[in-house]
Amino acid sequence: MIRLRWYVGLSTSSGPVTPAEQASCLDAIGGIYGGCTVYKACGVWKGTREDSLVYEVLTEELGCAPEILAEVLQTLARQTSVLWTRESVEGGFTGT
């Protein structure tokens, strides 16, 4: 099983990322993986505190290159960068 995460900041030089832009990010990931989990986080980027959203997917197949999806999210959320991670994890799905 693979765990993918994308860390998307909620601040831009022209103002906050809008709810519509956040939904577009969710739709982009959901369109590829069929779903994901989103949670709020707070971090520091270049010395400045920033609220962000973490989009997380558990999957058995990549679906697409995570770095390409990071670039899509970067554009949708008007970010200068998006951090992504890929990990192998133990787990599985029950039911359908």
N, C-alpha and C positions, 0 to 999 in steps of 0.2 A: 504494500500500500504506500502511496506517496502523499505527503502533505505539502501543499503549495500555499504560500502566503504572499500577499501584496500589501505593502504599507503605503497608504495614500494620505498625504497631508490635506488638511482642510483650510489652509490659508494660501492665498496667492498675492502677488504684488498689486492686483486690482480688486482685492476683497475676498471674502470667504467663498469656498466652494459651495454652490447652491444645492439644495435638495434634489433638484432635477439632474444636476451633474453627478451627484452621488448615486442616484437611481440609474443613470446611464452606465456607470461603472459596474453596478450590480447586474444590470441586464447583459453587459458584455461578458462577464464571467459566467453568469447563469446560462447564457446562450451556448457556451462551449461545454460547460461541465454539468448542466442541468440543475445546478444549485450551488450554494455556498453559505458559509456562516460569516456574518459581519459583526465586528465588535469595535467599540470605541477604545482608543488608546491615547496616551499623551507621551510625547517624546521631545527630544532636543535635536534640532537640525541647524548646523553652523552656529551654535551658541544661543539659539533662540528656541524657547519653548513653543511647541506646536501640537495642537490637537490633531488627531488623525483617525482614519478608519483602517482596520485590518480586515482584508477579505481572505478567507481561508477555505480551501478545498481539500477534501480527502478523496482520492481517486485511485483506481487501479491502472489507469492509462493517462498519459500526459494530456492528450487532447490537442494541444498546440504547444509551441515553445513558450515557456513562462516569460522569457525576456521580451518576446514580441507582444504578449498581452500587457506586460508592464509599460511598454511604449504606448499602447492604445489607452491605458488608464491614465498615463501621464498627459496625453492630449485631452482626454475627456474631462479631467479634473484641473486642467491648466497648471500642472506642476512642472518644476524644473527637473525633478527626478522622482522615481518611484522605486523603492526597495522591494525586491522579491527574494523569496527563499524556497528551496526544495529540500525535503527530508524524506528518508525512508522511515516508515513507522510500522509497528506491529498493529494489526487491527483488522476489522472486516465489517461487513454490513449484515444486519439481520432483517428478515422480511423483504419487502420489495419497495 
